[in-house]
Structure formats: C-alpha cells, structure tokens
Amino acid sequence: MDGPPRPAPAAIPLDGLARLLPMHAVLSESGHVRAAGPTLRRICGDIDLVGRRFLDLFEVTRPRPAQSLSDLFAISDRKIMVRFRADPARQLRGHLVCLGPGEGAIVNLSFGISAAEAVRDHGLSHADFAPTDLTVELLYLTEVKAAVMGELKSLNQRLQSARRTAEAQALTDPLTGLSNRRAFDLALDRAVAGVARGATFSVLHLDLDRFKQVNDALGHGAGDVVLTEVARILRAQLRQNDVVARVGGDEFMAILTGATEIDTLAGISGRIIAALEQPIDYDGATCRISGSIGIARSVSYDRPDPRRLIEDADAALYHSKHMGRGRTTIDRPDRDAAA
C-alpha cells in the first residue's frame, strides 16, 4: 500500500506572507516581481517593485553573479547576497526558493550586519521585521550595550577627574593654593634625579618677618590675608616651571629650575623681599611684614641630596635672620656666600 494521499500544499495569502516575511519578493516564472513585503518596499523608496524584473532591481553577487533568469533559479535553496542597484546601494542577504515548474520563486531578504544602519536610515521599527527575527532583540541589546558602555565611560571619566582632583588637593595648600610640603618633597626628588641628566636648580627657603605681630594685633583673619598675598607675590616673581610651596605656618620653599648664578638668585630674592615689604591692607588696617631667605644650590654639591639641600637652605635662612632679617643668604654661612 502506498499509504494515505499527501495533502496539497496550503496556499499562503500574500497579506499573511507579508506579515511573516516583510522583506520577501514573490517572483513569476519570468523573474518579474509579483508581490513584495512592506519593509522591502519601504527601503526601496519611490521605486515600484511590482512588475519589475528582479535582476533589474538587484545585482546578485554571491554565491556567483546571476545574469539571467536561469542563473537566478539555478541558485535556489542557497544563501545569496544581493545589492540594490538604485541608491542607496544597500547590500542584503537572502534565500531563494523555487516554487515548482511554472510557479516562479520566493526570495526572502534580510539586512544582516547592516541592520543598525538600515534602522537608522529608514526609521524602521519592530513591525518591519519578521516576528521570529532576532534583529530587533539584537539591536536592542546593541543599544543597551552602547548605553551601558557610554555610561561606564562617563563614570570612568568622572572617577578619573575625581582622582585627579583628590590628588591635586592632597598636594595643595588649601589657603594659598600653592603646593604643600608633600608636593615639594616629591618635586625636589625629581629635581635631584634630573642632576644626572645635567639639570641644575636651587632651593629657596623663605620665612616671614613680623608675621606674628600681625596675627597678635589683627587676628588670624589678617594673617590669612597676608599669607595669600605672599603666595601671589611668589607666583609673580618666580617662573611657571618653578615649584612654589607653603611648607609651614609662615614658611615657604621654592625650587628654582636652572637658576644657580649668585647674581641671578640675589636679584630674585631681592625682588621678593622688596614686594613683601609693601604695606598690605586688611579691613582698613595696614599689615607690614618682610622676609628672610636662605638658598642652597645644586651646583654646590658633587652629588646633591634632598635632605642636605633642605638643611643647608634652612641654615642659610637662619643666618639671614641672625644678620638682621629682610635679607638673603646663598649657600651655608660657612661658604661665605652671603648676599
């Protein structure tokens, strides 16, 4: 027995086919488009597909070029790549199935990896894809990933900015905005390391004269104004590549890059002291201070050491104070290099 007869294949209405395969084209046996899905019609713009020869609308590039109807039908049941001949010349992936002798064929197309571009260019939505097509879900995941990556990048930038801000604050004197002692020590280590490459520098140590009298007479508010003005003076008198730091209550230190000539250092320190001795106004009262300076030069040592430089600048500073304040001593007093 041959068994029960096979049922005839069910005919699918074109509107149902359009819902299932919105990127399909039904071809006649002559290779002309009999019907096309709504999404395929949409991306083809003003071109009316129905009645047009498929190969006049699309160039078949894979698995091999198709120049004739027989070439086209010969690649039935295989994945194909086609390119829309009109602008935009978008490349599509597809599958062609012959329906039988004299019945033509169905071509179902998709965007492949260019789906995101197609959605953007044609304003497509989930309704433009087959219900079982994962493209919408993939695009959603792509958008979510892009959003998450964008937020992570923004968060990372904010964290980096916060880290830089925290590092800067950790190395900055909050009252004057100058470097603090930790930042100065780090900069001095770098300067000493640079001596091996031929760099030279000097360490300047400044202690304010008569600052205690200002605090005692006018209060700490006046002292803060004076310290802020001292910071301004030091910035004005020194160069941008010099490191200027507040290292104590009324003590300041600086690394003067490349400045080691005694005449040059005497001129710099003289201008600083002269500026410090100008009256400073505080709430109608006049604050008067001066400054004593000690300087140690990297060229005074065979192998400069950060601690030794600081100690010698400190010794030179106190020699200036002992000699009457408002003056500068360059190198240790026993070097007889006072200015």
Secondary structure, 3 states (H helix, E strand, C coil): CCCCCCCCCCCCCHHHHHHHCCCEEEECCCCEEEEECHHHHHHCCCCCCCCCEHHHHEEEEECCCCCCHHHHHHCCCEEEEEEECCCCCCEEEEEEEEEECCCEEEEEEECHHHHHHHHHHHCCCHHHCCCCCCHHHHHHHHHHHHHHHHHHHHHHHHHHHHHHHHHHHHCECCCCCCECHHHHHHHHHHHHHHHHHCCCEEEEEEEEECHHHHHHHHCHHHHHHHHHHHHHHHHHHCCCCCEEEECCCCEEEEEEECCCCHHHHHHHHHHHHHHHCCCEEECCEEECCEEEEEEEEHHHCCCCCHHHHHHHHHHHHHHHHHCCCCCEEECCHHHCCEC
